[in-house]
Amino acid sequence: MDAATVIARLDEARAADVRARDRICDETAAELLAAGTPPAFEVRSADLRLDPYFMCADRYWRQRFLQRPTAATAIECARWMADHVTVDSWGVVAEQWALGNGFLNRGAVESADQLAAVVDEAGTGAETERIAFFVTLFHAGKLRANFCFEELHAFLGFSPTSVAAGSLRNEPVFVALQSFAAFGSRTLTVAHAAELLEKVWSASGRTRHTVDICLNGLAFAAPFPGQGELLRRYADEAVQAHPGDHMFHARLATGLHLCGEHDAALENIDTALALLAASPTASLGVLQDQYLTKRDAIQEGRLRALRDAEQQRRWEQQAAANAQLERSLHTSSVRAVEVVAVFTAAIAFAVGSLQVTLTGKLPLSDRLWLLAAQGAGLALFALLIVGGTWLITRSHHQQDRGTV
């Protein structure tokens, strides 16, 4: 297929509807692949929905990577990009193809020595830095997809391939990958990872892939205090900036889930699933499985929270009932002491008065005064008992009222 025919078909695809555009791009890429002819047209964007030139080139190189998912293919792709991708679009296209194809081919991980040998053959110069950078992103995409945090940290920091990228190591996407590795590492500190994240987040050249890597690192980090709140805050900013991005809604759902806000998390994961269904992504099946798994986890967490809340309510009711029973028993015991004191005084008075009345030889007036004195003494005794009991139990009553 000659270049003029390809361009004519892709121009036709530009005016077609979404389904027709996808079909034309797929067919054109397949014919180029079958003919062994790389695309000869120029790519000016990384729009997977509206730009048929990028869509066709993306499908072509995706198949090339699937056929041979190695650094050698990555170098071929990087060299093709140097001649066919505009300067202002090179960075975002490199991120899309290197990281995306790294994810799709995560099962074919090469060693650092194999990568270094291939990159050494690329020569030197500014073009070599870009080639090394592309290969670094491609391999890092595999390690990231496999959650090999320690290996990713070592590769980005010390491998010859990474070092060969030169000044491009300062690109936000590169630092974002370092942050991802640091968050998942068991040897690096959360403070270091958060510092890298903040540096990337405030960078002027932050791309969509950079944001995705940052949120990915937070979502799959080794658990640390405040993880959920941090992820929710950053993911909410990402959703505000990219409301139609299914991945960011999924990350926000994860942050809300970690914060215990299950209803809001469920709403966002459902939004992510709906957006994913309308997305032309090649990894739709894989992401859909991930989102459905997360939805199940959110549902389970929501039900567990409801059960815990009901159990807590029952515990509080039981605790209140126990406290009420304790107060009742305490009050009853105090009243019993007071009744015994009064009853004892009454019996003592009755026995004493009978003794004076029946066997006394004193005149009636003297016996009446004696009975009055005895009654007064016993009444004072009863009052002392009751008053002492009240004083002793007063602090306990106050504590009970303070806890009600």
Sequence and secondary structure as in RCSB ss.txt:
>XXXX:A:sequence
MDAATVIARLDEARAADVRARDRICDETAAELLAAGTPPAFEVRSADLRLDPYFMCADRYWRQRFLQRPTAATAI
ECARWMADHVTVDSWGVVAEQWALGNGFLNRGAVESADQLAAVVDEAGTGAETERIAFFVTLFHAGKLRANFCFE
ELHAFLGFSPTSVAAGSLRNEPVFVALQSFAAFGSRTLTVAHAAELLEKVWSASGRTRHTVDICLNGLAFAAPFP
GQGELLRRYADEAVQAHPGDHMFHARLATGLHLCGEHDAALENIDTALALLAASPTASLGVLQDQYLTKRDAIQE
GRLRALRDAEQQRRWEQQAAANAQLERSLHTSSVRAVEVVAVFTAAIAFAVGSLQVTLTGKLPLSDRLWLLAAQG
AGLALFALLIVGGTWLITRSHHQQDRGTV
>XXXX:A:secstr
  HHHHHHHHHHHHTS HHHHHHHHHHHHHHHHHHT    S B    TTT HHHHHHHHHHHHHHHH  SHHHHH
HHHHHHHHHB HHHHHHHHHHHHHHHHHHTTT    HHHHHHHHHTT SSHHHHHHHHHHHHHHHHHHHHTT HH
HHHHHHHH HHHHTTGGGGGSHHHHHHHHHHHHH SSS HHHHHHHHHHHHT TT  HHHHHHHHHHHHTS   T
THHHHHHHHHHHHHHH TT HHHHHHHHHHHHHTT HHHHHHHHHHHHHHHHT   TTHHHHHHHHHHHHHHHHH
HHHHHHHHHHHHHHHHHHHHHHHHHHHHHHHHHHHHHHHHHHHHHHHHHHHHHHHHHHH  S HHHHHHHHHHHH
HHHHHHHHHHHHHHHHHHHHHHHHHHHH 
